[in-house]
Amino acid sequence: MLRIDKLTKRFGANVAVDSATIDVDRSMMVGIIGASGAGKSTLLRMLNRLTDASAGAVHYGEVEITALRGAEKRRWQSDCAMIFQQFNLVPRLDVVSNVLHGTLNRRSTLATLFSLYPEADIHRAIDILERLGIAEHAPKRAEALSGGQQQRVAIARALMQDPKIILADEPIASLDPMNAQVVMDTLRRIHEEDGRMVICNLHTLDTARRYCDRVVGMRQGRIVFDGTPAQLTTGVARDIYGADASFSEAATSTEIRDHAAQPVHA
């Protein structure tokens, strides 16, 4: 389904992603973990074609994504929706207009300039907001919402694209624990109910273990782990993050919490 073959990104002498190879043969929720600077965000940006690869290839089915140009590249970016840590909403626009921006890749420049949306798209945007539990905020400015609500608006915008894959780049990094759980529950539900592949960059081990079917660990641009949440032991986590004392304490406490909790998708 999705094949990443020796994908590499260089910025001058710095190698941000080094020969990453991943093969995802069915729809699942994949978590990518690693310390800051491990290459997680660059990897997702190459999948979405926001950043061009220096070497290697990405295939979705029979299509080589890394070779797409022009309109074909824009179509792929509609099929491969991106959710960002800082939401990337237009703060002064109302919520429903932000969600409708998910249709921009398939609209004419004139229609976009004058914010002309078909009635069917407006109804669909509201239906998606209803599904995510925030329809009552549709007429409000995006900037009036809490961080967790804004991230759900960003998810709604992604769903408006009707994507095959959703890429979430640190979607809960700026949220408090309660809102982080709501956002992760939402992404997991979208995967289960819609059958969409979700690939999510995450910082915390417990989140990856709880929500993901598969976990990929990156360190200094290279993939150093690819397995199930059950295989993500403290020893493996040390290989991903390094053996510094602060991480050791975090890994131990995470392991204790995880033994006491059942995965949401068990």
N, C-alpha and C positions, 0 to 999 in steps of 0.2 A: 504493500500500500504506500508507505513512505520509506524511501531509502536515502540515507545520507552516507555518501561514500568519500572518505578521506577529505572532508571539507576543511578548508584552511583559510584563515584571514590574517594577513600581515599588514601592520601599520608601520611602514619603514622597516627598522630592524626588529621591531617588536612583533612577536607572533601571538595574536590574541586567541585564535583557535587553531589547534595543531592536529590536522589529519583526523578529524572527528568522524567516526563511522557508527551509524545506528540504523537498524532495520526494524521498522514497526509494521508487522504484517496484518494487524487488525485494529479496529477502533478501540482505543483505551485511553486512560488518563495517565500521562507520563509526567513525573516530576524531575526537574533538573536541579541538582543542589551543588553547592560549592561556595567557597569564600568569595568575597568581593574581589573582582578582577580575575576570576577563574575563566571567564569567556562565555558565561551563560547568556548574557544579553546579546552579545555579538552573534552567537549561534542562532538565536531566535530571529534576529534581524536579517541574517542571511537566508533563513527559511522563508521569510516574508518578502525578500528581495528589497528591503529597505537599504541593505548593504550588499554590495557585490562580493562574491567570494574571490580570493586570490588563486585558489586551486580546488580541485575536487568537484563533486556534483551532488545535486539533490534531484531525486526522481519521485513523482507522485503518480503511481500507476505506470503508464508507459511514457509519461511526459517528463522531459528533463527541465525542471524548473529553473535551474541556473542558466539555461540557454534562452529563456524567454525575453522578448523585447517588446516595446511599444504597447499596443492594445492587449496582446496576450499576457504580458507581464501585469498589466492593470487588472485583467480578469483573474489572474492568480491571486493578486492581493485582495480581491473580493472573496475568493474562495478560502483564503488563509487569513482570517481576521486577527488583528493584534489588539491586545489590551495592555495598557501601560501602568506603571506604578503611580504616576501623577495624573492619571485619568485622561488627560489630553482633551478635555471638553472645552467648549466655548463658553466662558463663565457668564457672560451677559445674555446669552440666548436661553430661551426656555428649554425645559427638559425634552419635550417631544421633538423640537427642532434639532437638538443634539443627536437624538436617536435617528432621526431621518437622514442625518449626515452619513449614515451607513450605506445609503444608496448613491452616494456621489460618484462612485466609479462607473456607474451605468447610466448617468444622466448627462444631458447636454450642458454645455457651458452656460447657455442663456438661461435655462431652467434653474441652474445652480445660482446664478447671479441674482435672480429675482425671487429665489426661494419658492419656486413653483413646484408643489408636490401633488401627485395624484391622490385623490381621496382614499383610494384603496391602501396606499402606503401609509397615510396618516392613521387609518383604522388599525393597520397592522402594527404600527409603532406603539399605539396605545394598548393593544392586546399583549404585546411583549412586556410593556411596563407593568401591566396587570399580572402577568405571569411571575414577574420578579418582585411583586408586592409593593410597587412604588407608583402605581398609576395616579394616585391622588396628588402626586407632585408634578404631573405633566405640564401644567401651565406656569410653574415657578421657574425663576432663573436658576441655572445650574449652580451658581455660586452660593445660593441660599441653602443648599443641601449639605448634610454632613458628609464626611469623607467616605463612609461606607455606602451611603446613598449614591454619591457621585460615581463610585466604582460600579455599582449596579446599573447606573445609566450607561456607563462605558460598555458593560457587558451587553446591555440591551442594544446599543449601537452596533456591536459586533454581530449579534443575532440578526439584526436588520439586514445584514449582508447575506444571510443564509449560507454561512461558510461550511466547507467540509472540515476544516481544522480551525481551532481557536488556540492562538498563542497568547499566553498571559505572562508578561514580564514583571516579576515581583509584584503581583497584584495586591498583596496584603502588607507590603513592607511599611507603608505609612499609616496603617490602621491600628486601632486598639483591638485587644483580643476578641471582644464581642463582635465587632464589625468584621474582623478577619474571618471569624467562623461563619458568619452569614455569607460572605463572598465565596469562601471555599465550598460551603454547602451548595451554593448556587451553581458553581462551576461543575461540581460533581453531579448534581441533578441534571444539568444540561447534557452532560456526557451520557448518563444512564437513560434519560428519557428520549433524547434525540439521536443517540448513537453517534454523536460527533466526537472526533478525536480532540483531546485537550492536552496541550503541552504547556507546562507551567514551571517557570523559574521560582524556586523557593529558597529561603535561608534556613528554615528550621527543620530539623530531622523529624520531629513529631508530626508536623503538618504533612510532610512527604509520606511518612509511614501510614498516616491515618487516611489520606484521601487518594493516594495514587496506586495504580495497578503495577506500575513499573517505575523504578528510580534510576536515574543516570547521574553519576557523580563526576564533576569536573575539577581538575586542579591544574593551574598554570596552563590553561588552554587545552589540556588533554583529557580524554575520558579515562578515568581510572576505576570506574565501577559501573556496571549495568546489570541490574537484577531486580528481584522482587523486594518489597518492603521488609519481608521476614529475613532476608539476607543482609539487610543493612544493620550490621552489628556495630558495637562501639569500636571494635578493631578496624572494621572497614571505614567507618566514619573518620577515624584518625588518619587513614590513608588519604581521605578526601580533603580534610581541613588542616591536617598537621597535628602534632602532638603537644601543642602549647597547653599550659595549665588551665587557662580559662575555658578552652574548648573541652578539656577532659571533664571538668565539673559539669558543663552543660550537657555533654553526652551521657554522663552517668545519670543525671536527674531526668533526662529525657527517656532513657531506657527504663527507669523505674516507673515513670508515668505511663509509658506505653504498655508495660506488663499489666497495669491495672485497667487499661481501656481497650475496648473492642473496636476494630476498624469499622468505619461507617458503611463500608461496602462488603462486609463479610457475608 
